Amino acid sequence: MDLAEIWRVMRRRWYVLLPGLLLTAALVAGVYVLVPVEYRSQSTVTLLNSKKATVAFDGNPFLSTQASLTGMADGLARNLNSDDSRRDLRSRGVTQEYEAKIADNAQGPFMWLSVTGTDPAAVLKSDEVFTAYAEKRLQEFQAQQSVTPEAMIRMATIVPPQKPEAQTKTRLQYLIMAGVLGFVLSLVATFFVEARRRRPDKPGRHRPAPSDAPASGTTGSTGSTGSTTLPGAPDPGDGSARTARASAGTP
């Protein structure tokens, strides 16, 4: 089936396709209303060496980097994503989804702290609370190991919580899925009706018998030998003809 035939079927069965397209439009509108736009705010922090470890660098922590800081950043991210931290953050008013992870392609102990939600103001406020909570958890982490304040790893904010940005990718995906699904179902219904209307008669259904019309060019019945019998003349093959010949003495 080519495109021209498909178009002809769609035009012929418009009364099936049109309601399907209207329902598809309603479905897309429903998804647009029911799936809200999400906003995301993100901050970037880094872990710095302790004051004691930076004495040899005149107290500049950015000149003293160690591989252990990256390991500590990974451990802190895992702790922030744990269930205990989620309950603690929820009690502080962070009810949106959040995530802590090592920054992509990071050349050091850099972390991304992001919060996602539908209310931009609440998202920004939650990201600020989340960033402060991460620094607090880092200090508690080390205090539990009896680390002295001079030897504690510190945290510095490289990029503060940013203005929330709309995340339209997920919503757009749902809209496309709803539109494609509705259009495909409309086409399936259209061609199903077309196939039903084109379905041949079932076997055994009574059909009218063809009419017994005489062959053209003949004025009487033709025998098996091709001879034509005039109307009213006796058939040479029947009994009356044989009796007439016998009475006339014809051998």
C-alpha positions as CSV (number, residue, x, y, z in Angstrom):
1,M,0.0,0.0,0.0
2,D,1.5,3.3,-1.1
3,L,1.0,6.8,0.3
4,A,-1.7,7.7,-2.2
5,E,-3.8,4.7,-1.2
6,I,-3.3,5.5,2.5
7,W,-4.5,9.1,1.8
8,R,-7.5,7.8,-0.1
9,V,-8.4,5.5,2.8
10,M,-8.1,8.4,5.3
11,R,-10.3,10.6,3.2
12,R,-12.9,7.8,2.7
13,R,-13.0,7.0,6.4
14,W,-12.8,10.5,7.7
15,Y,-15.7,9.9,10.1
16,V,-13.4,7.4,12.0
17,L,-10.2,9.4,11.7
18,L,-11.6,12.8,12.8
19,P,-12.9,11.7,16.2
20,G,-9.6,9.9,16.9
21,L,-7.6,13.0,16.1
22,L,-9.9,15.1,18.4
23,L,-9.4,12.6,21.2
24,T,-5.6,12.7,20.6
25,A,-5.7,16.5,20.9
26,A,-7.7,16.2,24.1
27,L,-5.1,13.7,25.4
28,V,-2.2,16.0,24.6
29,A,-4.0,18.9,26.3
30,G,-4.6,16.7,29.4
31,V,-0.9,15.8,29.6
32,Y,0.1,19.4,29.2
33,V,-2.1,20.4,32.2
34,L,-1.5,17.4,34.4
35,V,2.3,17.2,34.0
36,P,3.7,20.4,35.5
37,V,7.0,22.1,34.6
38,E,9.9,21.2,36.8
39,Y,12.6,23.7,37.9
40,R,16.1,22.9,39.0
41,S,18.6,24.8,41.1
42,Q,22.2,23.7,41.4
43,S,25.3,24.8,43.5
44,T,28.9,23.7,43.2
45,V,31.1,23.1,46.2
46,T,34.6,21.9,46.7
47,L,36.5,20.2,49.6
48,L,39.6,21.9,50.8
49,N,42.5,20.6,52.8
50,S,42.8,21.3,56.5
51,K,44.6,24.4,57.9
52,K,47.3,22.1,59.3
53,A,47.9,20.6,55.8
54,T,48.2,24.0,54.1
55,V,50.9,25.4,56.4
56,A,53.6,24.4,53.8
57,F,51.6,26.4,51.1
58,D,51.4,29.6,53.2
59,G,47.9,28.7,54.2
60,N,46.5,28.6,50.6
61,P,44.2,25.5,50.5
62,F,43.9,25.6,46.7
63,L,47.6,24.8,46.4
64,S,47.2,21.7,48.5
65,T,45.2,19.0,46.8
66,Q,45.2,15.4,47.7
67,A,43.5,12.3,46.2
68,S,41.9,11.7,49.6
69,L,39.8,14.8,49.1
70,T,38.1,13.2,46.1
71,G,37.4,10.1,48.1
72,M,35.9,12.2,50.9
73,A,33.7,14.0,48.3
74,D,32.4,10.7,47.1
75,G,31.7,9.5,50.6
76,L,29.9,12.7,51.5
77,A,27.7,12.5,48.4
78,R,26.7,9.0,49.3
79,N,25.9,10.1,52.9
80,L,23.8,13.0,51.6
81,N,21.8,10.7,49.4
82,S,21.0,8.2,52.2
83,D,17.7,7.7,53.9
84,D,18.8,9.3,57.1
85,S,19.9,12.5,55.4
86,R,16.6,12.6,53.5
87,R,14.6,12.4,56.7
88,D,16.8,15.1,58.3
89,L,16.4,17.4,55.3
90,R,12.7,16.8,55.2
91,S,12.4,18.0,58.8
92,R,14.3,21.2,57.6
93,G,11.8,21.9,54.9
94,V,13.4,20.2,51.9
95,T,10.5,18.3,50.4
96,Q,11.7,18.4,46.8
97,E,13.9,15.9,45.0
98,Y,17.6,16.5,45.5
99,E,20.9,14.9,44.5
100,A,24.5,15.2,45.5
101,K,27.2,13.9,43.3
102,I,30.8,14.5,42.1
103,A,30.8,17.0,39.3
104,D,31.1,15.6,35.8
105,N,34.7,15.8,34.4
106,A,35.9,17.2,37.6
107,Q,39.6,17.8,38.1
108,G,39.3,17.7,41.8
109,P,36.9,17.2,44.8
110,F,34.1,19.2,43.3
111,M,30.5,18.4,44.0
112,W,27.1,19.3,42.5
113,L,24.2,19.9,44.9
114,S,20.9,20.1,43.0
115,V,17.3,20.4,43.9
116,T,14.3,19.8,41.6
117,G,10.7,20.8,42.1
118,T,7.6,22.6,40.6
119,D,7.9,25.7,42.7
120,P,10.8,27.9,41.7
121,A,11.0,29.9,45.0
122,A,10.8,26.7,47.1
123,V,13.5,25.0,44.9
124,L,15.9,27.9,45.4
125,K,15.3,28.0,49.2
126,S,15.7,24.2,49.4
127,D,19.0,24.3,47.5
128,E,20.4,26.9,49.9
129,V,19.4,24.7,52.9
130,F,20.9,21.7,51.2
131,T,24.2,23.4,50.6
132,A,24.5,24.5,54.2
133,Y,23.5,21.0,55.3
134,A,26.2,19.4,53.3
135,E,28.9,21.5,55.0
136,K,27.4,20.6,58.4
137,R,27.4,16.9,57.5
138,L,31.0,17.1,56.5
139,Q,32.0,18.5,59.9
140,E,29.8,15.9,61.7
141,F,31.4,13.2,59.7
142,Q,34.9,14.1,60.9
143,A,33.8,14.9,64.5
144,Q,32.5,11.3,64.8
145,Q,36.1,10.2,64.0
146,S,37.5,12.5,66.7
147,V,39.3,14.7,64.1
148,T,40.7,17.9,65.7
149,P,39.3,21.2,64.2
150,E,42.8,22.2,62.8
151,A,43.0,18.9,60.8
152,M,39.4,18.9,59.5
153,I,38.6,19.0,55.8
154,R,36.7,22.2,54.9
155,M,34.1,23.0,52.3
156,A,34.0,26.1,50.1
157,T,31.1,27.2,47.8
158,I,32.4,27.7,44.2
159,V,29.0,28.4,42.7
160,P,26.1,29.4,45.0
161,P,22.6,28.1,44.4
162,Q,21.5,29.3,41.0
163,K,18.2,30.7,39.9
164,P,15.9,27.7,39.1
165,E,15.7,26.8,35.4
166,A,12.7,25.1,33.7
167,Q,13.3,21.5,32.8
168,T,11.0,20.9,29.9
169,K,12.6,17.7,28.5
170,T,10.4,15.3,30.5
171,R,7.2,17.2,29.8
172,L,8.0,17.3,26.1
173,Q,8.6,13.6,26.0
174,Y,5.2,12.9,27.6
175,L,3.5,15.2,25.1
176,I,5.2,13.5,22.1
177,M,4.3,10.1,23.4
178,A,0.7,11.1,23.9
179,G,0.4,12.6,20.4
180,V,2.1,9.7,18.6
181,L,0.1,7.1,20.5
182,G,-3.2,8.8,19.8
183,F,-2.4,9.3,16.1
184,V,-1.4,5.6,15.7
185,L,-4.5,4.4,17.4
186,S,-6.6,6.6,15.1
187,L,-5.0,5.2,12.0
188,V,-5.4,1.6,13.3
189,A,-9.1,2.3,13.8
190,T,-9.5,3.8,10.4
191,F,-7.9,0.9,8.5
192,F,-9.7,-1.6,10.6
193,V,-13.0,-0.1,9.5
194,E,-11.8,-0.1,5.9
195,A,-10.8,-3.7,6.1
196,R,-14.2,-4.6,7.6
197,R,-16.0,-2.9,4.7
198,R,-13.9,-4.6,2.1
199,R,-14.2,-8.1,3.6
200,P,-15.5,-10.6,0.9
201,D,-18.7,-12.6,1.4
202,K,-18.4,-15.6,3.7
203,P,-18.3,-19.1,2.2
204,G,-21.8,-20.7,1.9
205,R,-23.6,-17.4,1.6
206,H,-26.4,-17.7,-1.1
207,R,-25.6,-15.9,-4.3
208,P,-28.0,-15.4,-7.2
209,A,-27.7,-17.9,-10.0
210,P,-26.6,-16.6,-13.4
211,S,-29.5,-16.1,-16.0
212,D,-29.9,-18.7,-18.7
213,A,-29.5,-16.5,-21.7
214,P,-29.3,-18.0,-25.3
215,A,-26.0,-17.7,-27.1
216,S,-25.9,-14.8,-29.6
217,G,-26.3,-15.6,-33.3
218,T,-28.5,-18.6,-32.8
219,T,-32.3,-18.9,-33.4
220,G,-32.8,-22.4,-31.9
221,S,-31.2,-25.0,-29.9
222,T,-27.9,-26.5,-31.0
223,G,-27.2,-30.2,-30.6
224,S,-24.0,-31.8,-29.6
225,T,-23.0,-32.4,-33.3
226,G,-23.4,-28.7,-34.2
227,S,-26.6,-29.2,-36.3
228,T,-29.4,-26.7,-35.8
229,T,-33.0,-27.8,-35.5
230,L,-35.7,-25.5,-36.8
231,P,-38.6,-24.7,-34.6
232,G,-41.4,-27.2,-35.0
233,A,-39.3,-29.8,-36.9
234,P,-38.8,-33.2,-35.3
235,D,-35.5,-34.0,-33.7
236,P,-33.6,-36.5,-35.8
237,G,-32.6,-38.3,-32.7
238,D,-35.9,-38.8,-31.1
239,G,-38.4,-41.7,-31.5
240,S,-41.0,-40.0,-33.7
241,A,-38.4,-39.3,-36.4
242,R,-37.3,-42.9,-36.5
243,T,-41.0,-44.1,-36.7
244,A,-41.6,-41.8,-39.7
245,R,-38.6,-43.1,-41.5
246,A,-39.6,-46.7,-40.9
247,S,-43.1,-46.2,-42.3
248,A,-41.7,-44.5,-45.4
249,G,-39.5,-47.4,-46.1
250,T,-36.3,-45.5,-45.6
251,P,-33.5,-47.9,-44.7
